[in-house]
Structures are given as C-alpha cells and as structure tokens.
Amino acid sequence: MGNVNLHILEERENVGSDLRDFSKFCLPDISGNHRAFDLLDQTWEKASDNFWRWCYWQDDFRCGQIVLSAAKTINNTVVEAQLLSELGWLYLEWQNFTKAEEYFHRALQNYQLLKEPIQESKLFRYLGVLFHRQDDFSSALNYYQKSLQIVVDENSKNQAEKSYILLQSEAELRNVLGSCYLSFKNFDASYQELNLSLAKYRSLRDRNNYYQTAPLLNLGDGHFAKQSYYCAQQYYQECLELSREISRPDMEAGALLKLAELAKAQANNQQALQFAIEAEKVAGTEIISVREKAARFKEQIIYSNFPAR
C-alpha cells in the first residue's frame, strides 16, 4: 500500500479487487482462512483511513462491505463490530438514517458482548448524532449522556494505557453536547462544552488537528445564533483554514456553506453566492448532504435577485 496513490480512481478500484481476491480464501472450509483474513484486514486498514480522510466514501463503503462479509464468515466479532460502526457512519453521512441506526445497534450489541465499554460509549455517541441530525434533540442528549457516563466511569479506574483514547472520547462528547445544547438555545452550556472540547483536543497536540474543526464550526454557530456575526466569522474562517491545511474536504465544504449563510444574513448576497458555489464544488459527489444544501442555498440566492412578477 505504500506505493499506491489512492487519489487515482484505478488504484482505488484495485484495492477493492485485491480485497475481493483475499476474501475468496476466507471461506470456512478453506485451510488457512484466518491467515487470509488477517491479510485482508491489514490491506483494508491501510486503505480505509485515507479513503475516509480524503472523502472517497463510495470506495470506503464498497471495500468495507467486502471486509464485513468476510468477518462474518469467519466469526471475527471484533472486526465485524468495527465495520458495522464505520459503515453505519457512512449511511449517516448519506442521510440513510434507517440503515445507519440498524448498523449502529448491531455494532453496539457486538461491543456489549465483547465487554468493550469505550467502544460501547462510541456507539452511544453515534446514536446521539443520528437522532441529533433528525432534530430529535431529547433522544440525542440521552444517548450523549449515556456515552459520557461510560467515559467518566472508565476514567475513574485510572487506566494509564487508555488515558489518550479516553481524553479523545471526552473531547468528542463535549463537542456534540455543545452542539446539542445549542439546539436547545442554551448558549451558556453550549459555549462551555465547546470550549472544553477544543481545549481537550489541543491538549492532545497536533495529533488531533483533524477533530478540532468540529468544535470550531459549532462555536461559530453559537455566535451566529446570537447574531454576533464578527465572532462567528472568525470561528468559521479558522475552521476553513484548518480544514484546508489538513486536507479535510468535508469540513471545508461545511465551513464554506456556513460562511455563505453568514454573508446572506448580512445582506451580502454576492459573497454568499460565491461561498455557496465553492461549497458545492468542494463537496463534490461524496459529501452529499452539504452538496445538496449548498445547491438549494445557491438557488435561493439566485432567485432572490430576480424581482417578483
């Protein structure tokens, strides 16, 4: 995988082809099937992170389904749970909430059988995000609080080897809690949680630059909601610049769309249109929800510039 350029479509297709070939040797009646699965999983792990990071989500999904099927075939519950959670998140990004919930619950059941509380906490958070995106804020908050309680309980055990992942988990939870409180218009609680999230990410240093974009965007939303437009712009701009620096197109597109909405709120339709066009372009074919929102927003701006007959 070291010499593979995943930015080239043919190379991404070759990864899928290799995984399909490996999966043929993972059948129950084939000698060495577990060794073949290990090779399959290693190949997948090397490609998957970059598929996700660079937003090649269709490739990520197709390859992930191959590995999921093989994991089920040889009864590898650990990898099966991991794939169910990751593929469920892709369904969530594509707004297929029914399939996302199904996959999340299946993953959660597996992690509960495996007695993996940190992973269980992650799935409760994923379910919270699922309901949050459907504007069911009460259910979202309930799942977030379940997730946080597990993290607090695990932290109390003073497990040094898990301190990093627990700190990252809490940072992620503080972000989604802050976003949820914003939905309830509890600005003080939201601001507190989001700043705590950002502080925890930054305490982990540059290893978590990737995740800092989310609380930055949400802090911008909080100021936008209070019509503190200057502060909102500062956070959106910081999110945009960081997203570009770390090559994270999903958050780059999201920040551009927020800047478009902010420009429209300040009656700068021309700038709003430019930001919306750029957001739609960056979202491309993979980041469907942002692309569709940007397209609708762009149309509203264009039509608003024509006088009613």
HUDA-V736349 format. One record per helix or strand of 2 or more residues. SS is the DSSP state (H for helix, E for strand). FROM is the first residue (numbers start at 0). TO is the last residue. If there is no record, write none. Layout:
BEGIN
ss:SS from:FROM to:TO
ss:SS from:FROM to:TO
END
This chain:
BEGIN
ss:H from:8 to:22
ss:H from:32 to:52
ss:H from:56 to:72
ss:H from:76 to:92
ss:H from:96 to:113
ss:H from:116 to:132
ss:H from:136 to:154
ss:H from:159 to:182
ss:H from:186 to:202
ss:H from:204 to:224
ss:H from:228 to:244
ss:H from:248 to:264
ss:H from:268 to:282
ss:H from:287 to:303
END
